[in-house]
Amino acid sequence: MITRRLSKNLADYFSKRQLSVNAALKLEERGLELKAGQLLSYVITKCKTEGMNRAVPEELAENAEYDSKRYIDYYQILVQLYFRHSV
């Protein structure tokens, strides 16, 4: 599960391809309005998915098939950034 803070209101995002925006739009479709500054938790889904199906919000993720490879890649990048800035 990844948690991010929305930096803008959903309507203000030019690209809807960001994983957090993908997940937030799914909640908006179900009537939940999210605003800039709110936290959003989501699962990254299998790589074979694309477009709006790349992320599922925590509230809808009960049966989501998460993508372990993408999580490994994601955390490798975070570790690299951490060590690059801590030296």
Secondary structure as GFF3:
##gff-version 3
##sequence-region A 1 87
A	DSSP	beta_strand	2	5	.	.	.	ID=ss1
A	DSSP	three_ten_helix	10	12	.	.	.	ID=ss2
A	DSSP	alpha_helix	19	29	.	.	.	ID=ss3
A	DSSP	beta_strand	39	44	.	.	.	ID=ss4
A	DSSP	three_ten_helix	51	53	.	.	.	ID=ss5
A	DSSP	beta_strand	55	57	.	.	.	ID=ss6
A	DSSP	three_ten_helix	58	60	.	.	.	ID=ss7
A	DSSP	alpha_helix	68	86	.	.	.	ID=ss8
###
